Amino acid sequence: MDKIKLWLDSETKDYQEGILLLEKATKNRTLVSNLRRKENNANTAKLAYELGKIYATARIEAEANENPQISFVAIDEANQLNQEPLKLEQPVPNFPPGTPATGQNPEPPKEPEKVDAGTLAALQTIDQENRTLSLEEVDKKMQSLFNEKAMLSNTLADLATDEERAQTVKAIADKQEHYNQLAQAKQYFQEHGKFPEAEPVPNAENTEDKATLIEVRNRLRSSVSKAKKALEAKPDDVTKQEKLAKLEIELNAVEAKIKLVG
């Protein structure tokens, strides 16, 4: 699946490489044979759609199998374009902030384990002002992602082109990943009584180390990308406009400093 993702993310998609990936991933020999006959824009879009569908389905099924608390109905767009929206088979219980998940006396504190960067980034999409998060806010975001995925899955049959369908399948997979990251954060909360915290970001103004500056630049680029997506959803939000402008200024300053350091 990693090779399929790399192919889907590539700006210059090698058609023959995509055909080989599809041939390994599907049992539909007729589909592979038809696409192999001729490389053109229509077939390239069809190839991207088929690989995107395979990748998204495998990813969703893998995530559901890894997390026993959450199990989603896999997306099989080829056979179930009109299936009902994705459903949670078992809802995750809600707990007040700071309350142990079991409702019993808290156990001795555990040593906090590492939490992947995606989970921290998912929390940051909620905590725009560095406030103390509540479990209710995370629940609301998870429900919102769930609803958005359901809406996207119901639009697949009405999309006009394979390219649009491929983009939609990828968007569904991205929302699935975001949802599961928040689910991981919830599980962390239930075990530790708090959400995971990101490690302090090095201050670019107080360092001349190029490696550190590059690390800061990469984090700022990620923050700028998230801020742009947030602004696209609410283009008239002045707070989001100001936040994006501030992040872009910081990013430009760090990039300029990297050039000076050489």
N, C-alpha and C positions, 0 to 999 in steps of 0.2 A: 504493500500500500504506500510505502514511502516514495517509491519510484513514480507511482501514479500522481501523488501530491506534487512532487517536483515538476512533473510534466505539466500538470494543470496550472501551477504557479508561474511557469516559464512564459516569458513574453514572446519568444520565438519557439513555438511548439514544432518539434520535428515530427512530421507526419508518419514516417515509417516507424519511428520509435514508438509512437502512440499506438500504431497498429499492433506491434509486437506485445505491448503491454495489455492491450485489449484481448489479444489472442490467448494470453496466459490467464487472464482474469475471468473470461466468460466461456460458457459451453455453446454459445450461439455461433456456430460455424458460418451460417448463412450471413449473419450480420458482418462478421469479419471479412468474408469473401466479397461482399458488396462494397465495403469501404476500401478494400485493397485494390479494387479495379482502377480507381481514378482519384487523384488528389486535387480537390478544388475547395472553394470556400464553403460550400454547402456540406461536403463530406468532412471537412475539418471541424466545422461546428458540431456536426453529428457525432464525430469521434470524441470531442471534448465533452459533449453531453453524456455519452455512454460511460466514459471513464469517470466523470464527476458523479454520476449516479452510483456506480460501483463503489467508489471511494466513500461517499457519504453513507451508504448503507452499511458497509463494513465497519466504518468508524462508529456509527451509532450502536450497532450490535455489540461491538467490542467494549464500548463504554458502559453499556447496560450490563454486560456480563461481569465487568470488573467491579461495579458498584451494586451490591445486592439490595441496597435501599431503594434504588431507582431503576425501573425497568421500562424502557420505551418500546412501543410497537415499531419495528424496523420499517424503514421507508423502502418499499419495492415499487417504484414509480411505474415500472413496465407493466405490472399486473394489477396494481391497486391505486390507480390515479384518483379514484373517487372514494378512497377509504375515509373513515371518520378521522377527526383530528387526533394527534398523538395524545395518549392518556397515561397518567401516572397510575401504576397498579397499586402502589402503596404510598400514601402521602407521608412526607416527613413531618413528625410532630413539631409543634411550635412551643417554645419555652421563653419565658420572660428573660430580659437581659440579665446576665450574671447568675442565673439559676442553673444548678447542675441538671443535666439532661434526664437523669433518672428520678429526680424529685426527692432523692434520699440524701442523707448526710454526705457531704463531699469527701472523696477519698484524698489521700495525700497528693499534692500536686505532682504531675508527671513532668519529666524533662521535655520541653517543647521540641517537637521534631521539625525538620525542615519542611517548608511548604513551597510548592513549585511557584515560579514567577507568574504563571498564568492565573493562579488563584489570587495572588496579591493584586494583580492587575484588574481582575474581575471585581474585587472589593473596591478598588479605587474608582471604578466607574460609578459606584454608588456614593462613595465618600468623597464628593467633590470638594468639600470644605474642611477636610481632615477632622470631622467631628467623630464622636464616639458612636460607632454603629450599633444599631439594635438588631436583634434577630428578626423583628418584624419587617425592617427595611430590606433585609436580604430575602425574606420570604416574598415580599412584593415584587422584587426584581426577578426572582425565579419564576413567579407566576406570570409576570409580563413576558419573559422569554418563552415560556411554555405556550402562551397564547399566540405570540408572534410566529413561532414554528408551526403551530396548527394552521394559522392563516396562510402561511407560505405553502404548506403542503397541499392546501385546498385550491391554490391558484395554478398548480402545475399543469393540469389538464387544459387550462384556458390560454396558456402562453403560446404565442404564434411561432416562435423559432426554437430550434434546438439550443442555440446559444443562450437565449433567455432562460430556458429550462435548466441548462447547466449552471448558470449563475445562481438560480434559485436553489438548486440542490446544494450548492456550496454554501449559500447563506444559511440554509437549514442546518448543515453540519457545524457551521461556526457558532450558531446559537446553541446547539446541543453541547458543544465544548464549553461555552460560557456557562451554561446551566450546570454542567457537571463540576466546573471549577467552584461555583458557589456552593454546590452540595458538599464538596470537600471542605470548604470553609465552615459550613454548618457543622459538619462532623467534628472538625477541630474545636469549634465552640463547645460542643457537647462534651468533649473530653477535657477541655482546659478552662472552661468558663469564660473564655474571651476569644476574639477573632485573632488570627495571626497578624503580626505586624511586619512591615517591610524593614529591611536593614537600612540604616541612614545612608542617604545618597551623598557621596563625596562632594565637597564644595569646590566648584571649578575656579572660583576667585582666589582660593588659597593654595593652589597646587600648580606646579610646573611639569608634573609627570604626565607624559603623553598618553600612557596606557590608561591612567585614571581619567584624563580628559576625554578619551575615546569612550570610556564606559559611561561617563556623564552624558556625552553627546548621544549615544545610543538610547539611553533612557529618556532623554528629552525628545528624541525623534518618536519614540513610542508614545510619549505623552501628547505630543503634537498631533499624531495620527488619531489618538482616541478623542482629543478635544475637537478635531475637525468633524469626526463622526457624530459627536454629541451636538455640535452646532448645526450639522445638516438636519438633524431631527427637529431642532428648535432654532431656526435661523434668526429669529427676532429676539432671542434671549441675550440681553446686554451682558449679563454676568459671564456667559459662555464666550461671547465675543472678546471680552476683556481678558479672560483666562487664556484663550488661544493666542491673542496678541502678545501677552506676557511670555508665554512659553516660546513663541517664535523668536522674540528678542533674545531670550536666554540661549536658545539654540544657536542663533547667529553669532552671539558673543563667544560661545564655546568653540564653534567651528573656526572662527577667526583666531582664537588663541592656539588651537591645534596647528594652524598654519605657521604661526610665529614660533612655536616650539620646534616645529620641523620634524 
